[in-house]
Amino acid sequence: MDAWFRQDGYQVRLEWGPDGVTALGADCAVLVIVDVLSFTTSVDIAVGRGARIMPLRWKDEAAAANARRAGLPVGETFGKELSLRPSSLTAIEAGTTLALPSANGATLCDLASKTGAHVLTGCLRNADAVAARARELAGDRPVGIIAGGERWLLPGDPLRPCWEDLLGAGAIVSALPDGRSPEAEMAARTYRATGASLLHECVGAKELIAAGYPDDVRLATEVNVSTATPLLRDGFLS
Ligand SMILES: O=C(O)[C@H](CS(=O)(=O)O)OP(=O)(O)O
């Protein structure tokens, strides 16, 4: 891949989705996956309470079956039981291990784990803490922020860049030092201009509110309320 697609020469880089993992994973010592609605917000809440999350690739029935065989609960997308909904995890018990499939965040974690980079997950709730951990893990090598994006429900499953992940990524970039690529700088400037103020009006938020999960949006909108820095090790975020 040509060097400019890897945002060569910058210490803080930003790209979108699975192809972004491929592009930035080549050089970056750390990849930070950002999927604000909802996977990485859910991970922050669970890990912040002392639980750990096993990310599962979306629709990977074999991985889900393996997790069940190992006695792990497997979260659904929707539901009041432990699920992908952040609001279902606010009382998760310390020591719980939850296998969590998600279309975007969990799938990206799995992809990123194959690049050799350290893999962190971040969101608005833990942006400053995750940025500090990324910096510490990276040393003098570059950090790549992956804005997860969502999916258009259309043939080919195309990526839909989304507001909430631009903001989450921008919050993390804002807490990292200079040496930002233009792509990373754009996200930081957007975040600095708006904060989380418009998050509850974006497409993903409206979708969740209409589905009856306004608390998910409220939890995702809280900025720097958490010091959890979920790091993927041996298939678990903790
Ligand atoms: O949290 C979500 O609502 C989405 C579900 S889906 O992608 O819209 O089916 O998952 P996530 O992977 O957390 O973006």
The ligand as an SDF file (V2000), in Angstrom:
LIG
                    3D

 14 13  0  0  0  0  0  0  0  0999 V2000
  -24.7030   -0.9720   18.8060 O   0  0  0  0  0  0  0  0  0  0  0  0
  -25.2940   -1.0670   17.7530 C   0  0  0  0  0  0  0  0  0  0  0  0
  -26.4440   -0.6390   17.6630 O   0  0  0  0  0  0  0  0  0  0  0  0
  -24.6700   -1.6820   16.5180 C   0  0  0  0  0  0  0  0  0  0  0  0
  -25.6370   -2.7090   16.0270 C   0  0  0  0  0  0  0  0  0  0  0  0
  -25.7390   -2.6800   14.3100 S   0  0  0  0  0  0  0  0  0  0  0  0
  -24.4130   -2.5650   13.7410 O   0  0  0  0  0  0  0  0  0  0  0  0
  -26.5320   -1.4790   13.9610 O   0  0  0  0  0  0  0  0  0  0  0  0
  -26.3980   -3.9190   13.9100 O   0  0  0  0  0  0  0  0  0  0  0  0
  -23.4690   -2.3700   16.6610 O   0  0  0  0  0  0  0  0  0  0  0  0
  -21.9820   -1.7950   16.8200 P   0  0  0  0  0  0  0  0  0  0  0  0
  -21.0590   -2.8740   16.3630 O   0  0  0  0  0  0  0  0  0  0  0  0
  -21.7950   -1.5060   18.2720 O   0  0  0  0  0  0  0  0  0  0  0  0
  -21.8680   -0.5560   15.9940 O   0  0  0  0  0  0  0  0  0  0  0  0
  1  2  2  0
  2  3  1  0
  2  4  1  0
  4  5  1  0
  4 10  1  0
  5  6  1  0
  6  7  2  0
  6  8  2  0
  6  9  1  0
 10 11  1  0
 11 12  2  0
 11 13  1  0
 11 14  1  0
M  END
$$$$
